Amino acid sequence: MAQISLSRRLRRTPFSEGVEAAGVKGFTVYNRMLLPTVFESVQADYRHLKSHVQVWDVSCERQVELRGPDAARLMQMLTPRDLRGMLPGQCYYVPIVDETGGMLNDPVAVKLAEDRWWISIADSDLLLWVKGIANGYRLDVLVDEPDVSPLAIQGPKADELMARVFGDRVRDIRFFKFDMFEFEGRDLAVARSGYSKQGGFEIYVEGSDIGMSLWNALFAAGEDLQVRAGCPNLIERIEGGLLSYGNDMTDYNTPHECGLGKFCNTHTAIGCIGRDALLRVAKEGPVQQIRPITIHGDEVPPCDRPWAVYAGGKRVGQVTSAAWSPDFESNVAIGMMRLSHWDAGAEVEVEAPDGTRRATVREAFWI
Ligand code: THG
């Protein structure tokens, strides 16, 4: 198998040394940065994540920082989610849309103060869009990418590991809230969030220089908890219905097609750049939507391009993520399904690269 060539354009992270020492076996590129995808095997990593605790180098979730008197105004221009009730110390999952209502990113917004925000981005060049808007509208706000690298602690033993390093106060952090914690004289934001359904935290590590000492402290404290290096797990995130920007959705999709309508308050999100477009599409309702899908038969190959979905000889959707789930003993998948075939129970055919498979549209994998 060919290898990917390393260079300055493919950025390393403050934790790359630790990731390599832990025996990483595969990477992807995300925001022009290395993101581990496999340590032991995707299935072994999955079982460990669901049983113990893992430390994830998710530095590639880069921050777009907004700082200045117009920071809150700019943030609301970017998203149809109403931010008026959001307080410092809160995180919101926010669809970001362009002037057509197309999805540009699906980040976590972190409100540090009225005039200071981080946008913890998925894999698209959001910094350029945000800088363009700030300058085009002559807003009084600084927009840049700070030296902040998220480190996620995920799994059922995450509370115990974090309490040992940061103190029992971490146990009091509520879901999608953060508080400040000291490590080696640095004040770090620690949130209860992360790209898994196993529970856990994200540490926004400010200052690359302390990266490896935090990494080492977590591994030293968690030896008896069987702490391991891990990464966002393909199987677990499909089971949990966590979407992947660029895979499950692109700028051709609206938030409503992505099932993110619950994170839109288009009527009250005054100032949102995509508001008029979304008011129009929301009135009609989407004609396709993202759905969980069970693909029958044995383990599917990797889904590195959309797989067409058919019913009665007509195209009715596409699968964009798929993996074998040991716990559900079937292939779990995420796909964009046309309205005629998006109801749970719909029987369809998926054109996988190794042949046509029967598949069933689901409400959720655990129902
Ligand atoms: N954490 C942080 N930044 C991120 C991600 C993250 N940036 C990139 C990527 N992940 C952005 N995408 C997502 C997708 C899903 C969630 C968070 C970021 C998520 N969703 C929960 C869910 O759908 O169940 C909860 C949403 C809610 O209830 O508000 O967590 O993971 N820092």
Boltz pocket constraint, residues with backbone or C-beta under 6 A from the ligand:
constraints:
  - pocket:
      binder: B
      contacts: [[A, 61], [A, 91], [A, 92], [A, 93], [A, 106], [A, 107], [A, 108], [A, 120], [A, 121], [A, 122], [A, 123], [A, 150], [A, 176], [A, 193], [A, 194], [A, 195], [A, 196], [A, 202], [A, 240], [A, 241], [A, 242], [A, 243]]
      max_distance: 6.0
